[in-house]
Amino acid sequence: MRAKTCRRSGLLRALLALVILAGALTTAAAAQATTPAAQDRLAQLEKAVAQAQSSGDNAWMLTSSALVLMMTGPGLALFYGGLVRKRNVLGTMMQSFALMAIVTVLWALLGYSLCFASGTDFIGGLGHIFLRGVGAAPDPDYAATIPQQSFMVFQLMFAIITPALITGAFAERMKFSAMALFMILWSILVYDPMAHMVWGKGGLLNASLGGRFPTLDFAGGTVVHITSGVSALVCALYLGKRLGYPKEPMPPHSVVLSFIGACLLWVGWFGFNAGSALAAGSLATSAFVATHFAAAAAVVGWGLAEWVRNGKPSALGAISGAVAGLVAITPASGFVGPMPALVIGFIAGVLCYLMVTRVKAVFGYDDSLDAFGVHGAGGTIGALLTGVFAVSAVNPVFKNSSGNPTAVGLIEGNAHQVLNQLVGVVIAWTLAVVGTLVILKVIDVVIGLRLAPEHEIQGLDLSQHGEEGYNLEY
């Protein structure tokens, strides 16, 4: 009995010794971790992790910038170029290409500052004029993990394609000189204020930086599509109809070109929407998925509507439906899941089809390439439906005083967001209508807007550029 007791005591003493030794080793390790050398290694590790995240995010943003530029040239250039008559193909494509150059220069001089520098509720200041202060350091208010210069060039691609969309409404009948002057003034007086109000620091409609009317617009439903689409309608009405419209048939000269252009637009739109997450994270994935699903559903919606009305679906209808779905999901892409994206896309496909077939026929305006029917109508539909389907599980953009996510859209219980979306839509419509009318009137008085009748008959290619898109004699 005494032997068993001694053995137990020995085991207890051994266990106690092990516990004391483990505690001593832990204390020594903790002490070593607090040495200057250990702290330096931890700091270097944290820096390396941050640099890796920044490199990944920056790579995605540069890729997205290239994708959005591809949407203008060759995407939009081919899409619009194929829809016009043969004698206008080169002139139409030249409009998109010229804006890639003109808007870039304007953006560097003034545009970026008016959109994203601190200013008033309605327009940015001159803090970044000539890109002053726009370098490798991030601007944490916009994107904390990428250089501000990357953010700047990504936003430039939006500023390029937005006015290019308008050219579809006055296709085949505006002088190149008038087009160039119009786009310069429009970018400054319409695009820049709208972009600042929705996305800029202190903007009236900015949802993430405390705007008075927080409007959800992830990638440009109001900023890009409503402003361009509504301005397109104003241009079409102001310039009047093309010679011979609607009595003379004016079919697309090459649906094949337009088909290729539409496919490039679809692919480029992933940079447009998923890139607007401004990081290579889960939000970019969600926006990517929503974008693709909406485009597919819109093709189905437009195709079914056309099938019912005409007895067969067309290739032109399919590509138009895809663009309509992409337009409508743009403001919602970073706020909704896959199933609401399908709903938004399908609704946009059907309603935009009715806009370009029935509504346009009833009112008789000559929106040559249906810029308003697709972008103006689709952008409005998407902006309003964003307020319905947006959820905090996808993007917790709104938080309470404790920092906890709150309801975002109507289906989560935030009915007021639909009103905020309506405010954003009304402001975008008003700015586009008033700004475009003033600009058109000034240019019409100064240099004139419309081609002379003989030049319109001759076509943009020869009358404006002295060359032809196709030379079939050689």
PyMOL commands that set and color helices and strands:
alter all, ss='L'
color gray80, all
select helices_A, chain A and resi 2-33+36-83+86-116+129-131+148-166+176-199+221-239+255-277+282-310+315-329+338-363+371-389+410-412+416-446+453-458+460-465
alter helices_A, ss='H'
color red, helices_A
deselect
rebuild
show_as cartoon
